Amino acid sequence: MNKKWITRLGLVALAAFIVFSYKWFQLDQYLSLESLKAHQADLNAYYLGHPLQVVGTFALVYVLSTALSLPGATVLTLAAGAIFGLWKGVFIVSFASTIGATLA
């Protein structure tokens, strides 16, 4: 096998591992509207104290979610609006989704 196939096989294995881990640890329970509503006050308070860290982490999670085609983009988009406000949320989601789609 040449290097190109080994790289592709590694990426497929990584994607399979991430999807398996996502289901095994039941992470989809955290990407729900109920979970967002339950933790909205905590997320807003943390954002006010650490704005750059929250924006960076959120953008990274959104990019990975988009690049790996994981479910939850709708909830993440709504979370951006709830945490950052409408226009800042639109800005962050637009860039993160574009980067994620490019990586996919």
N, C-alpha and C positions, 0 to 999 in steps of 0.2 A: 504494500500500500504506500502511496506517496503521501507527502505531508498534508496536502489539501484534504484528502479523505480522513486522515487522522484528526485534523482540526474540526472537520464537520462532525465526525463521530463524537468527539469530545463535547461539542456544543449541544448535540442532540442528547447526550447522556446528562449533561448539566441541566438542560431544560426538563428532562424527564425526572431528574432528582428533585428539582424545585417544585414541579407540579405534584409529585408524590408527597413531598414534605408538606406542601400546602394542604393537601387532603388528609394526610396522616395526623397532623397536629390540629386539624379542624380550624384553620385560620379564617375560613369563610364566615365564621360566627362573628368575627371582629369587623368584617366589612358588610355591615348591615345598617339600615336606617335606624333601627332600634338602638344599636350600639352607639351610633353617632349621636343620637339624641341624649342617651344616658351620659355620655362623656363630653358633651359640648361645652359645658361650663369649665370643666377641667382643661380642655384643649385651649379654650380662649384665654384662660388665666396663664397657662404655660406659654402661649404665644406672646402675650404682653410682656412676659419676663425674658423670653429668649427668642426674639423674632427671626434672626438669621438662622439659628439652629432649626427652628420649626419649618421655615420655608425651604431650607436645604434638604432636610429629611423628607418633607412632603414631596418635593420635586423628585428626589431620588426614588422614592417608593412609586410615584406615578410613572416615572420613566421605566422602571423595571416591570411594573404591572402592564404597561403598554407593550414594551419590547417582548415580553414573554407571553403575551396574550392571556394574562390571568384575568379571571372575573373580578369585578369590583370597580371598574372604571367609573361607572355611574355614581356609585356611593362616594368614591374619591372626589369626583367633580362636585358633587353636592357638599362634601366636607370642605372643599376649598372655598366655596361661597360662604359657608357658615363660619369658618374660622377667619378667613382673610378679608371678607367682604366681596361684593360683586366684582368690581373692576380689578382689584388686585388678584382675586381668585381666577378670573378669566385670563389674565396675563400669565399667571403661573401655570395654569392648566394648558394654555395654548403652547407655551414653550416646552413643557414637559411631555405633552402628547406628541408634539412634532419630533422631539429628540427620540422618544421611545419608538415611534413609527419608523424613523430612519434606521434605528438599530435592529428593528425586526427584519 
